[in-house]
Amino acid sequence: MATQTSRAKLSKPAYTEDADIGVINSNMDKLDDLVPFRLSLAIGVSSWGGSGPYTYEITDSRILESTIAYVDLVSRNPLQDTLTWGTETGKITLSTGRKPTATLSGSILCVPSVT
């Protein structure tokens, strides 16, 4: 009888079962969803929405609610407030209390999390 791995929930057929290409492909898709990826971006001053807090949304279908985001952005002008972020399925939202006065550029390393 087939079992599953504890973290990634991959199917583990019993040694007495025949190989099933569908099961193998399903496991490959699950593994592919766990590969970290990097988003490169440049956020212009006019791209920020709101009137405090100011927000900027990055959309990507690979982002999951459980994705851990490591944000590495720089600007020629120092930020006047803390930059925070949160992940939801399909997007990362950056937020700051004061609008940046110059373009923020860099990358976000997205690491899918297995719960």
C-alpha positions in Angstrom: 0.0 0.0 0.0 1.3 3.5 -0.9 2.4 5.9 1.8 3.4 9.6 1.7 6.5 11.4 2.8 5.9 13.5 5.9 6.9 17.0 4.6 6.4 17.2 0.8 3.6 14.7 0.7 5.3 12.7 -2.1 3.7 9.4 -2.9 5.8 6.3 -2.0 4.4 3.3 -3.6 5.0 -0.1 -1.9 7.8 -2.2 -3.3 5.2 -4.7 -4.5 3.3 -2.1 -6.6 4.1 -1.5 -10.3 5.6 1.9 -11.2 2.9 4.4 -12.3 4.1 7.3 -14.5 1.2 9.4 -13.3 2.4 9.1 -9.7 6.0 9.8 -10.7 4.9 12.9 -12.6 2.8 14.1 -9.7 5.8 13.8 -7.4 8.0 15.7 -9.9 5.4 18.6 -10.0 5.4 18.7 -6.2 9.2 18.9 -6.2 9.2 21.6 -8.9 6.9 23.7 -6.7 9.5 23.6 -3.9 12.4 25.1 -5.9 13.4 28.6 -4.7 13.3 31.4 -7.3 14.4 35.0 -7.6 12.3 38.0 -8.7 14.3 41.0 -10.0 12.6 44.3 -9.9 12.9 48.1 -10.0 10.1 50.0 -8.3 9.8 53.6 -9.4 8.5 56.3 -7.1 5.2 56.7 -9.0 4.6 52.9 -8.8 3.7 53.1 -5.1 0.0 53.1 -4.3 -1.9 54.6 -1.4 -1.4 57.6 0.8 0.3 56.1 3.8 0.9 53.3 4.1 2.2 53.1 0.6 2.1 49.7 -1.1 3.5 47.9 -4.1 2.3 44.6 -5.3 4.4 41.9 -7.1 2.3 39.2 -8.8 3.7 35.8 -9.7 1.8 32.6 -9.9 4.6 30.7 -8.2 4.1 32.7 -4.9 2.2 30.8 -2.3 0.8 32.1 1.0 3.5 30.0 2.8 6.4 31.4 0.6 9.2 32.9 2.6 10.4 36.1 0.9 13.9 37.5 1.4 13.8 41.1 0.2 17.1 42.7 -0.9 16.3 46.2 -2.3 18.5 49.3 -2.5 17.9 52.9 -3.3 20.2 55.9 -3.9 18.1 57.7 -1.2 17.6 56.1 2.2 14.1 54.9 3.1 12.4 57.2 5.5 10.4 54.3 7.1 10.6 50.6 7.6 9.8 48.4 4.6 7.6 45.4 5.4 6.1 42.7 3.2 3.6 39.9 3.3 2.8 37.0 1.0 -0.5 35.7 -0.3 -1.2 33.2 -3.0 0.0 34.8 -6.2 1.5 38.0 -4.8 3.9 39.7 -2.4 2.9 43.1 -1.1 5.5 45.6 0.0 4.5 48.4 2.4 6.0 51.4 4.0 4.7 54.4 6.0 6.5 57.0 3.9 6.8 57.0 0.1 10.3 56.2 -1.2 11.9 59.2 -2.9 13.9 57.2 -5.4 13.7 53.9 -7.3 14.1 50.8 -5.3 15.9 48.0 -7.2 17.1 44.6 -6.4 15.6 41.2 -5.9 13.4 39.0 -3.8 14.4 35.4 -3.1 11.2 33.4 -2.8 11.5 30.1 -0.9 8.5 27.9 -1.0 7.7 26.5 2.5 6.4 23.0 3.2 4.0 22.9 6.1 
